[in-house]
Amino acid sequence: MDPDLDDTVVGAPRLPGDGVATLDPNGAGAAALRAEAALRTAPPAPAPLYGFRLGLDGEIVTLDATTIVGRRPRPPRIPSPQPPRLVAVVSPTSDVSSTHLELRQRGSSVIVTDLHSTNGSIVTIPGSAPTRLRPGEAMVVTPGTLIDIGDGNRIEILSPRLAAPHHTIGAPS
């Protein structure tokens, strides 16, 4: 045994009644330990769901699923466990691409991604100058953000408080 490599400390054996608590597996102490262990392993509470609104008077959609917006939106080629919600918008001059923009919530963040649209997406976060997303670029946004995808189609990101009682514009496909 090499004292430089072994850091094990051997203590004196303890006898019952010498100040060491013993647990009855069915006693109150064991129940408290089980409750504490359950709290440590319990999954965290889910983040409240944000939402968005198409136009100033449009329907409110809760971001309970990834949402793809466009003239004729299509799901990605690689299927995911939860299919995306597809939201079609009117674009008489075809400024909006068929599959233009993706909106999704991850944890407590809302992420907007331009899906390689032809005419781009302009994102205006409250208090900031408008930003044109490059094709394929993603950006984390906050409530109050406006996204202009063309042909008068504007998307407003809503706080969980404003989005909570709603759900709609087509369930996920």
VMD Tcl script that draws the C-alpha trace (Angstrom):
set ca {
  {0.00 0.00 0.00}
  {1.54 3.30 -1.12}
  {0.53 6.18 1.23}
  {0.97 8.72 -1.61}
  {-1.59 6.97 -3.82}
  {-4.15 5.81 -1.29}
  {-6.37 8.51 0.23}
  {-8.79 6.16 1.94}
  {-9.39 6.98 5.59}
  {-10.43 4.14 7.84}
  {-12.60 5.19 10.75}
  {-13.45 3.42 13.94}
  {-16.42 1.07 13.76}
  {-19.64 2.50 15.17}
  {-22.00 0.67 17.42}
  {-25.80 1.07 17.58}
  {-26.77 3.88 19.91}
  {-23.52 5.85 19.54}
  {-25.13 8.86 17.86}
  {-25.56 7.36 14.39}
  {-29.14 7.37 13.19}
  {-30.49 4.19 11.70}
  {-33.37 4.35 9.26}
  {-36.37 2.17 9.43}
  {-37.20 1.61 5.72}
  {-40.86 2.31 6.50}
  {-40.30 5.12 9.01}
  {-40.78 8.90 8.71}
  {-37.10 9.53 8.00}
  {-37.14 7.19 5.01}
  {-40.31 8.83 3.68}
  {-38.67 12.26 3.89}
  {-35.61 10.96 2.02}
  {-37.84 9.43 -0.71}
  {-39.76 12.74 -1.08}
  {-36.48 14.68 -1.33}
  {-35.15 12.26 -3.96}
  {-38.38 12.60 -5.97}
  {-38.02 16.40 -5.97}
  {-34.44 16.12 -7.22}
  {-35.43 13.79 -10.07}
  {-38.71 15.51 -11.01}
  {-38.57 17.11 -14.45}
  {-38.55 20.90 -14.46}
  {-41.86 22.62 -15.09}
  {-42.34 23.31 -18.82}
  {-41.75 26.87 -20.01}
  {-44.95 28.81 -20.67}
  {-45.89 28.82 -24.35}
  {-45.38 31.93 -26.45}
  {-47.50 32.59 -29.51}
  {-47.82 34.72 -32.59}
  {-50.45 36.61 -34.52}
  {-50.65 37.06 -38.29}
  {-51.49 40.71 -38.97}
  {-52.90 43.10 -36.38}
  {-56.30 41.41 -36.26}
  {-55.27 37.86 -37.10}
  {-55.81 34.71 -35.14}
  {-53.47 33.96 -32.28}
  {-51.45 30.75 -32.58}
  {-49.74 29.13 -29.61}
  {-46.20 27.86 -30.29}
  {-46.93 24.36 -29.02}
  {-45.43 23.00 -32.25}
  {-42.86 24.19 -34.74}
  {-44.74 26.35 -37.25}
  {-43.87 26.87 -40.91}
  {-45.34 29.91 -42.68}
  {-45.50 30.45 -46.44}
  {-47.70 30.66 -49.55}
  {-47.92 26.87 -49.76}
  {-45.84 25.61 -46.81}
  {-44.51 22.08 -46.84}
  {-43.01 20.08 -43.99}
  {-39.28 19.34 -44.01}
  {-38.13 16.31 -46.00}
  {-36.87 14.62 -42.86}
  {-39.84 13.81 -40.64}
  {-39.71 14.68 -36.95}
  {-41.53 13.07 -34.03}
  {-43.93 16.01 -33.88}
  {-44.97 17.24 -37.34}
  {-44.92 21.00 -37.85}
  {-47.99 23.21 -38.05}
  {-48.31 24.62 -41.58}
  {-49.74 28.13 -41.92}
  {-50.54 29.42 -45.41}
  {-50.68 33.16 -46.11}
  {-52.01 35.06 -49.11}
  {-49.35 36.57 -51.36}
  {-50.83 37.98 -54.59}
  {-47.44 39.13 -55.93}
  {-45.60 36.01 -54.70}
  {-43.34 38.05 -52.40}
  {-43.78 35.30 -49.81}
  {-42.00 32.07 -50.67}
  {-43.88 28.78 -50.65}
  {-42.09 27.73 -47.47}
  {-40.81 31.03 -46.10}
  {-40.29 31.09 -42.33}
  {-40.10 28.80 -39.32}
  {-41.21 29.77 -35.80}
  {-40.42 27.55 -32.85}
  {-40.06 27.67 -29.12}
  {-37.16 25.92 -27.39}
  {-37.32 26.21 -23.63}
  {-38.13 29.84 -22.91}
  {-36.78 31.15 -26.24}
  {-38.63 31.85 -29.48}
  {-36.52 31.25 -32.60}
  {-37.35 32.61 -36.05}
  {-35.59 31.06 -39.06}
  {-35.72 32.25 -42.66}
  {-36.12 29.07 -44.74}
  {-34.02 30.32 -47.68}
  {-36.85 32.54 -48.87}
  {-36.47 34.47 -52.11}
  {-37.32 37.94 -50.76}
  {-36.15 37.52 -47.16}
  {-37.66 38.23 -43.78}
  {-37.32 41.52 -41.91}
  {-37.28 41.18 -38.11}
  {-37.89 44.18 -35.87}
  {-37.27 43.52 -32.17}
  {-38.74 46.26 -29.91}
  {-36.16 48.99 -29.41}
  {-33.90 47.76 -32.24}
  {-33.46 48.61 -35.89}
  {-35.04 46.22 -38.43}
  {-32.78 43.30 -39.40}
  {-33.02 41.37 -42.67}
  {-32.39 37.68 -42.05}
  {-30.03 36.05 -44.52}
  {-31.29 32.84 -46.16}
  {-31.23 30.11 -43.53}
  {-30.40 32.52 -40.70}
  {-32.07 32.10 -37.30}
  {-32.63 34.70 -34.59}
  {-33.93 34.57 -31.03}
  {-36.77 37.08 -30.65}
  {-38.81 38.57 -27.80}
  {-42.50 39.37 -27.39}
  {-43.47 42.41 -29.44}
  {-41.14 41.46 -32.30}
  {-42.61 42.06 -35.77}
  {-41.58 39.92 -38.74}
  {-42.38 41.17 -42.24}
  {-42.35 38.36 -44.80}
  {-43.75 40.41 -47.70}
  {-47.04 41.27 -49.39}
  {-48.34 42.88 -46.18}
  {-47.89 39.70 -44.14}
  {-46.60 40.60 -40.69}
  {-46.17 38.27 -37.78}
  {-46.17 39.55 -34.19}
  {-44.57 37.46 -31.43}
  {-46.77 37.36 -28.32}
  {-45.95 36.78 -24.67}
  {-47.25 33.61 -22.96}
  {-49.84 35.76 -21.16}
  {-51.37 36.90 -24.47}
  {-51.01 33.52 -26.20}
  {-52.29 31.28 -23.38}
  {-56.02 30.99 -24.13}
  {-55.53 30.31 -27.84}
  {-54.37 27.45 -29.94}
  {-55.26 27.34 -33.62}
  {-54.86 28.07 -37.33}
  {-54.58 24.44 -38.27}
  {-53.33 21.79 -35.93}
  {-49.95 20.27 -36.71}
  {-50.16 18.11 -39.82}
}
mol new
graphics top color blue
foreach p $ca { graphics top sphere $p radius 0.5 }
foreach p [lrange $ca 0 end-1] q [lrange $ca 1 end] { graphics top cylinder $p $q radius 0.2 }
display resetview
